[in-house]
Amino acid sequence: MTATDEWQPSAAVETIRARAEMLARIRQFFNRIGVLEVETPICSRYATTDPALESFSVRYTGPGAARGRDLYLHTSPEFAMKRLLAAGSGPIYQICKVFRNGEYGSRHNPEFSLLEWYRPGLDYHQLMDEVAQLINGLSGHPHTLEKVSYAALLAQHLDLDPHSADTARLRQCAITRGIPGAERLALENRDGWLDLLMSHLIEPRLGQGGMTFVYDYPASQAALARIRKESTPVAERFELYMEGIEIANGFQELTSAEEQRRRFKDDSHRRRESHQTAVPMDQNLLAALAAGLPDCSGVALGLDRLLLVLTGVADIRRVVTFDLNRA
Amino acid sequence: MMCAAIDRLGEDVMASYSTNEFKGGLKIMLDGDPCSIIENEFVKPGKGQAFNRVKIRNLKTGRVLEKTFKSGESVEGADVHETEMQYLYTDGEFWHFMDPQSYEQVSADQAAVAESAKWMKEQDMCLVTLWNGAPIIVEPPKFVILNVSDTDPGLKGDTSGSGGKPATLETGAVVRVPLFVQIGEAIKVDTRSGEYVSRAKED
């Protein structure tokens, strides 16, 4: 790319049209099933504590904050949408831009479009079916549908039990399966190694020609999902893959304020240990959970990636009008 | 640009690069060898650890390999640069080159010269890749003009050029030439494909 063609969009006009069509159909879908469209603030005084996410920060100065106030661009609208649910909104969805610092490549742009929705009364398996319905409607033809638990997936592809294998065993697996450079990687914990194995050896093979839902993640990867207490506790979380690309992430939502506070604190502790920026935990979300979040499932779906799959384009920079380097 | 700082002992210290600086063409050290990044892919699960999957060429062996780094890791840069140098001569063991500006000379071994040797004629300008000042890759000019030292002369009359015949050039290289090319003629060869281009024009 040269300075002279930098003004031009990185997406073709027909892809820009395909996006508009996709957005219109999504709104029709939710209108038909009675889910309300909402907007929530992009800038918040609180940020996500998730160590896997880095928030951008901006500063507001003016009436109400004479000396200035730090605000964070949301990495997903989850916290604010849960506050709406706790306030009795009923089922809601949102289409918005979200922002994640440090993520750029053929499948990442630091600002991207997310579709997020919440369904009080539906469990996460029912929500997976709804995700599939939406996508089949958008593409105009039914995709093959596969559902597999995280444990079954790793047993099938790597002959591993992801809930019990220790770090040494996971590392050994990465080396013997030929991930180049695995022997010299310094990963912090079991989840780091599981992420390495998933992203290098399994993900590229998922959802080829259809949809693969992976569900019931290790409890250590629960994020904001409820943990089901069994002999081996699992996080009631799911991910959708299409053509080897992670498209959506959903939860049976954690409703306990006490448990949420504990996870925020654990996250903050891990951020400190790995020298990441400290961020304020969302007190408003905690208060909303204490007031009562209805039992619900929720999912965040990356619209740029979905558009990649729907249009058969290979690089996310070709589906956004102006990627990071042209923004 | 790579910047070499000078430490207290007066030795060059190479910069190190974080994965955020990875891009095609960046020269880094890997397992003791200088390498050049060909491709860099950012891989990250939505809720997990980020990695950089990198395709790299080992500049000493020419081999292409893949490597996965944890995003945010740093690697040592390699003091590698390319420069045009004049090929002087070979003593059979080393090939000697001269920097036309500084008149400094360097010698390249068989591993560095490799297949390029068969295209190199004394006085020709070659592209030399230096690592810590020593040649590790020598590339001949894209086109060279070389004399035919031997070819089958007994095929007259056919000027169509179809099929052709082998010809040995003054540097020892063997290329296929049209039937009309004779011993003693100068021809132009594309060194990337090893193919005959034309008869050399008399200047």
Interface residues (C-beta under 8 A of the other chain):
Chain A: D50 A52 L53 G102 E103 Y104 G105 S106 R107 H108 I179 P180 G181 A182 L185 A186 L187 D191 G192 L194 D195 L196 M198 S199 H200 E203 Q221 A223 E239 E246 N249 G302
Chain B: N20 E41 F42 V43 K44 P45 G46 K47 G48 Q49 A50 F51 R53 L65 E66 K67 T68 F69 K70 S71 E73
